[in-house]
């Protein structure tokens, strides 16, 4: 499961600026934000529990320091990349030891998925002079098979009587991937448990860089717009080592039973996915915020494009409706659509994509549904309740529906995905 976690400080500042009930932090006071998020996918798939806390202290002269801690606990079953079949299928666990069997007609799910991620981050917002400032940040996160370190810096410059803000930022992320059992060879067969799994190493790395430039313009005392452009590139290990592709018999359209190797082979009719070892992306983002008499409208559009062939569009709409006593309701609507990666494949066909010796004739291939063509719609509602003058409690509930678009034989479809999201927040000054 990968959830988007990009939330610029500017969007938070925008809502604070425009809403009537905005709170004012005082120097040397801690602004504490706590939250608990629950995410659950349908059909017994992934569930996530995420408590988080963020603490910000405002120093003198608009200087501030923030600290954040997040814990993600994930459980459930996750698709392993193979597709449904009219026959039972047996797979080897990622460790290469035990195995599990999926019944005919069921989507192959690995029920061994368990993980806990701990992430710590810090930010320092430091004014340089009256018109410019720099925001520096560092993040480290760790889970059972993955460690990531991130560093970033953003320069901001105000002009036009502080009605215009220019930004430029650079971020770098350094990841180490160390799967239990080692790194599988891409486009090589999965093998039965407790046999030679043909691993290519114990761990691997990936390095990513992002360059962002943007402008925020205050149109009038009630309207603000923001434009951002980000270019990113990454190199290193991009595969999902848990994912495989089904190799089918062209005559029966079923997973192979007579394998390409000699009798007694340890090979199974599934090849581990393989993706390019580099990726380049471009992101255009525009946001508009309008403060009405009391209410606030917040809309945004995001265009994403990369050299893997993925192009996505995201439309997001929030309407903050002010109630009496500083209570508020905020409906939320989000629509997302993307094209499939160039190397996305539903399966591989023996004699076409894989020869009689089990050697793939394609350079890259993946059946990860996150690289498929799909649409996703999220609808939700948030309720905010002020507690005193300097604290607030809010609760948010959302429903997400995702639909995969691909032409597949009957009985082999990748099921659509539904998920619910519940979040509670409590913020206060200390």
C-alpha positions in Angstrom: 0.0 0.0 0.0 1.3 3.4 -0.9 -0.6 6.4 0.2 0.3 10.0 -0.9 1.9 11.9 2.1 2.8 15.1 0.3 1.2 18.1 2.2 2.9 21.4 1.8 3.1 23.8 4.7 1.7 26.4 2.3 -1.7 24.7 2.1 -1.9 24.7 5.9 -0.9 28.3 6.1 -3.4 29.2 3.4 -6.4 27.7 5.3 -5.2 29.3 8.5 -4.9 32.7 6.8 -8.4 32.6 5.3 -10.6 31.0 7.8 -12.4 33.2 10.2 -11.6 31.1 13.3 -7.8 31.0 12.7 -5.8 30.7 15.9 -2.8 32.8 16.6 0.4 31.2 18.0 2.4 33.1 20.5 6.2 33.1 20.8 7.7 30.4 23.0 4.4 28.3 22.9 4.3 24.8 21.6 1.6 24.2 18.9 0.8 20.5 19.3 -1.1 18.5 16.6 -2.0 14.9 17.3 -3.9 12.5 15.0 -4.9 8.9 14.7 -5.7 7.5 11.2 -7.4 4.1 10.4 -7.3 2.8 6.8 -9.0 -0.4 5.7 -9.3 -2.0 2.3 -12.2 -4.3 1.4 -12.0 -8.1 1.1 -9.6 -8.5 4.0 -6.8 -6.7 2.4 -4.5 -4.1 3.9 -5.4 -2.3 7.2 -3.3 0.5 8.6 -3.2 2.2 12.0 -1.3 5.5 12.1 -0.9 7.6 15.2 1.1 10.8 14.7 2.2 13.8 16.6 3.6 17.1 15.4 5.0 19.8 17.8 6.0 23.3 16.6 7.5 26.0 18.7 7.4 29.6 17.4 10.6 31.5 18.4 11.2 35.2 17.9 11.1 37.0 14.5 9.0 34.4 12.7 11.4 31.6 13.4 10.0 28.1 14.2 11.1 24.6 14.8 8.9 21.5 14.3 9.2 17.9 15.2 7.0 15.0 14.0 6.7 11.3 14.8 4.6 8.8 12.9 4.0 5.1 13.4 2.3 3.0 10.7 1.2 -0.5 11.7 0.0 -2.5 8.6 -1.6 -5.9 8.6 -3.7 -7.9 6.2 -3.3 -9.5 2.8 -1.8 -7.9 -0.3 -1.9 -8.9 -4.0 1.2 -10.7 -5.0 0.9 -9.8 -8.7 -0.4 -13.1 -10.1 -4.0 -13.1 -11.4 -7.0 -15.2 -10.6 -7.3 -18.7 -12.2 -9.8 -21.5 -12.6 -7.2 -23.8 -10.9 -5.7 -23.7 -7.5 -2.3 -21.9 -7.3 0.6 -22.4 -4.9 3.2 -19.7 -4.1 6.3 -19.4 -2.1 6.5 -16.9 0.7 8.9 -13.9 0.1 11.4 -15.5 2.5 11.7 -18.4 0.1 10.9 -21.0 2.8 7.2 -21.7 3.3 4.4 -21.8 0.8 0.7 -21.0 0.6 -2.2 -22.1 -1.7 -4.8 -19.9 -3.3 -8.1 -21.6 -4.3 -9.5 -21.5 -7.8 -11.3 -18.2 -8.6 -9.6 -16.3 -5.8 -7.3 -13.3 -6.2 -3.8 -14.4 -5.1 -3.1 -12.6 -1.9 -0.1 -13.0 0.4 -1.4 -13.1 4.0 2.1 -12.8 5.5 2.1 -9.1 5.1 3.0 -7.5 8.5 4.9 -4.3 8.9 5.5 -1.4 11.3 7.0 1.8 10.0 8.4 4.5 12.3 9.2 7.9 10.9 10.8 10.9 12.6 11.3 14.3 11.0 12.4 17.8 12.0 11.9 21.2 10.3 13.6 24.6 10.9 11.9 27.7 9.4 14.5 30.5 9.6 14.1 34.0 8.3 17.1 35.4 6.5 15.9 39.0 6.4 12.6 40.8 6.2 11.6 39.4 2.8 13.2 35.9 2.6 13.5 32.7 4.7 14.7 29.2 4.4 13.0 26.0 5.4 15.3 23.0 6.1 14.0 19.5 6.9 15.3 16.0 7.6 13.4 12.7 7.8 14.3 9.2 8.7 11.9 6.2 8.5 12.5 2.5 9.1 10.5 -0.7 8.6 11.3 -4.3 8.6 12.7 -4.4 5.0 13.2 -0.7 4.2 15.1 2.3 5.5 14.8 5.8 4.1 16.7 9.1 4.9 15.5 12.4 3.4 16.9 15.9 3.4 15.4 19.0 1.9 15.8 22.8 1.7 13.3 25.4 0.5 14.1 29.1 -0.1 11.2 31.6 0.0 11.2 35.2 -1.1 8.4 37.8 -0.6 7.8 40.6 -3.0 5.0 43.0 -4.2 4.3 44.1 -0.6 4.4 40.4 0.4 1.5 39.6 -1.9 3.7 37.4 -4.0 5.9 34.6 -2.6 8.5 32.8 -4.8 9.8 29.4 -3.7 12.6 27.0 -4.8 13.4 23.8 -3.1 15.6 20.8 -3.4 15.1 17.4 -1.8 17.1 14.2 -1.7 16.0 10.7 -0.5 18.3 7.8 0.1 16.7 4.4 0.5 18.0 0.9 1.4 15.9 -2.1 0.6 16.7 -5.3 2.4 14.0 -8.0 1.9 13.8 -11.0 4.1 15.4 -13.8 2.0 17.2 -11.3 -0.3 16.6 -9.6 -3.6 15.0 -11.8 -6.3 16.3 -11.8 -9.8 14.0 -9.9 -12.0 12.1 -11.9 -14.6 13.4 -15.2 -13.1 11.1 -17.9 -11.8 9.7 -18.2 -8.3 10.9 -21.5 -6.9 9.3 -23.9 -4.5 10.0 -23.3 -0.8 13.4 -24.3 0.8 15.1 -24.6 -2.6 17.7 -22.3 -4.2 15.8 -19.1 -4.8 18.4 -17.5 -7.1 18.7 -14.2 -5.1 21.0 -11.5 -6.5 22.0 -10.1 -3.2 21.0 -9.3 0.3 20.0 -5.6 -0.2 19.9 -2.8 -2.7 19.6 1.0 -2.8 17.7 3.8 -4.5 18.4 7.5 -4.6 15.9 10.2 -5.5 16.1 13.9 -6.1 13.4 16.5 -6.5 13.6 20.1 -7.6 10.6 22.4 -7.0 9.9 26.0 -8.0 6.6 27.8 -7.3 4.8 31.0 -6.8 2.0 32.0 -4.5 -0.1 35.1 -5.3 -2.6 36.9 -3.1 -5.2 38.2 -5.6 -7.2 40.1 -3.1 -7.9 39.9 0.6 -10.1 36.9 0.1 -8.4 35.0 -2.8 -5.1 33.2 -3.1 -3.6 31.0 -5.9 -0.5 28.8 -5.9 1.5 27.3 -8.8 4.2 24.7 -8.4 6.4 22.7 -10.7 8.5 19.7 -9.6 11.0 17.7 -11.5 12.2 14.5 -10.0 14.5 11.6 -10.9 15.5 8.4 -9.1 18.0 5.6 -9.8 18.5 2.2 -8.3 16.2 -0.6 -7.2 12.6 0.2 -8.1 11.1 -3.4 -8.1 8.5 -4.6 -5.6 10.2 -7.8 -4.6 6.9 -9.4 -3.5 5.3 -9.1 -7.0 5.3 -11.8 -9.6 3.6 -12.3 -13.1 1.7 -15.4 -14.1 3.1 -17.4 -17.0 0.2 -19.0 -18.9 -0.1 -21.8 -21.4 -1.4 -20.3 -24.7 -3.6 -23.3 -25.4 -5.4 -23.5 -22.0 -5.0 -19.8 -20.9 -4.1 -21.3 -17.4 -0.8 -21.1 -15.4 1.7 -23.6 -16.8 1.6 -27.1 -15.5 4.4 -28.5 -17.7 7.2 -26.2 -17.0 10.1 -25.3 -19.4 12.7 -27.0 -17.3 13.5 -30.7 -17.0 11.3 -33.0 -14.9 11.8 -32.5 -11.2 12.4 -28.7 -11.6 11.9 -26.4 -8.6 10.5 -23.6 -10.9 6.9 -22.4 -10.4 5.0 -20.7 -13.3 5.5 -17.2 -12.0 8.3 -14.7 -12.8 9.4 -12.0 -10.5 8.6 -8.5 -11.8 11.3 -6.2 -13.2 11.1 -2.4 -13.6 13.6 0.1 -15.0 16.4 1.1 -12.7 15.7 4.8 -13.2 12.6 7.0 -13.3 12.1 10.7 -14.2 8.9 12.6 -13.4 7.3 16.0 -13.8 4.5 17.4 -11.6 2.4 20.5 -12.3 0.2 21.7 -9.4 -2.2 24.6 -9.1 -4.4 25.5 -6.1 -7.0 28.2 -5.5 -8.4 29.3 -2.2 -11.4 31.6 -1.9 -12.8 33.0 1.4 -16.5 33.8 1.0 -18.5 35.7 3.6 -17.8 33.0 6.1 -17.0 29.8 4.3 -13.8 28.8 2.5 -13.4 27.0 -0.9 -10.2 25.1 -1.5 -9.6 23.5 -5.0 -6.5 22.0 -6.6 -5.4 20.2 -9.8 -2.3 18.0 -10.1 -0.8 16.7 -13.4 1.8 13.9 -13.1 3.9 12.4 -15.9 6.9 10.1 -16.0 9.1 8.3 -18.4 7.5 5.0 -17.5 4.4 6.0 -19.4 2.3 6.9 -16.4 0.2 10.1 -16.7 -2.2 11.0 -13.9 -4.7 13.8 -13.2 -5.9 14.6 -9.7 -8.8 17.0 -8.9 -9.5 17.9 -5.3 -12.3 20.0 -3.8 -13.0 21.0 -0.2 -15.7 23.3 1.1 -15.4 24.5 4.6 -18.9 25.4 5.9 -18.8 27.5 9.1 -21.4 26.7 11.7 -22.3 28.7 14.8 -19.8 28.8 17.7 -16.8 28.2 15.3 -17.9 24.6 14.5 -17.5 23.7 10.9 -18.2 21.0 8.3 -15.9 20.3 5.4 -17.1 18.0 2.6 -14.3 16.6 0.4 -14.3 15.2 -3.1 -11.2 13.8 -4.9 -11.0 12.3 -8.3 -7.8 10.5 -9.6 -7.1 8.9 -12.9 -3.9 7.4 -14.5 -2.7 5.6 -17.5 -0.8 2.3 -17.3 3.0 2.1 -17.3 4.5 1.0 -20.6 5.7 -2.3 -19.1 2.5 -3.2 -17.3 1.3 -6.7 -18.2 -1.6 -8.8 -17.1 0.5 -12.0 -17.6 3.2 -13.5 -19.7 2.5 -16.1 -22.4 4.8 -19.1 -22.9 6.2 -19.1 -26.5 5.4 -15.4 -26.9 6.9 -13.6 -23.9 8.8 -16.5 -22.4 10.7 -19.2 -24.4 10.8 -22.9 -23.7 13.8 -22.5 -21.4 12.0 -20.0 -19.2 13.9 -16.9 -20.5 11.7 -13.8 -20.8 11.8 -12.0 -24.1 10.8 -8.7 -22.6 13.2 -6.3 -20.7 10.7 -5.1 -18.1 7.3 -6.3 -16.9 5.0 -5.9 -13.9 1.5 -6.7 -12.9 1.4 -4.4 -9.9 -2.1 -2.9 -9.9 -0.6 0.5 -8.8 1.0 0.7 -12.3 -2.3 -0.2 -14.1 -4.8 2.1 -15.8 -7.3 3.0 -13.1 -9.7 5.6 -11.7 -10.2 6.4 -8.1 -12.9 8.6 -6.4 -12.8 9.7 -2.7 -15.7 11.3 -0.9 -15.6 12.4 2.7 -16.7 14.7 5.4 -14.8 16.4 8.2 -16.3 18.0 11.4 -14.4 20.5 13.5 -15.2 21.3 17.1 -13.3 24.1 18.9 -12.5 23.5 22.5 -11.7 26.7 24.3 -9.8 29.5 22.6 -6.7 27.6 21.6 -7.6 23.9 20.9 -9.7 22.0 18.4 -10.9 18.5 17.9 -11.9 17.2 14.4 -13.0 13.9 12.9 -12.9 12.9 9.3 -14.5 10.0 7.4 -13.9 9.1 3.8 -14.7 6.3 1.3 -12.4 5.5 -1.6 -13.4 3.5 -4.7 -10.8 2.4 -7.2 -11.6 0.7 -10.6 -8.9 -1.1 -12.7 -9.3 -0.7 -16.5 -7.9 -3.6 -18.5 -9.2 -6.1 -21.0 -8.8 -9.6 -19.5 -10.4 -13.0 -20.0 -13.4 -13.8 -17.8 -12.4 -15.0 -14.4 -8.9 -13.3 -14.5 -10.0 -9.8 -13.7 -8.2 -7.7 -11.1 -10.9 -6.8 -8.6 -11.8 -3.2 -7.9 -10.7 -1.8 -4.6 -12.8 -0.1 -1.9 -11.4 1.4 1.3 -12.6 3.5 4.3 -10.5 6.1 6.0 -11.2 7.4 9.5 -9.1 10.1 11.2 -9.3 12.0 14.5 -7.2 15.1 15.2 -6.7 17.1 18.4 -4.6 20.3 18.4 -3.8 22.6 21.2 -1.3 25.2 22.5 1.0 24.3 25.3 
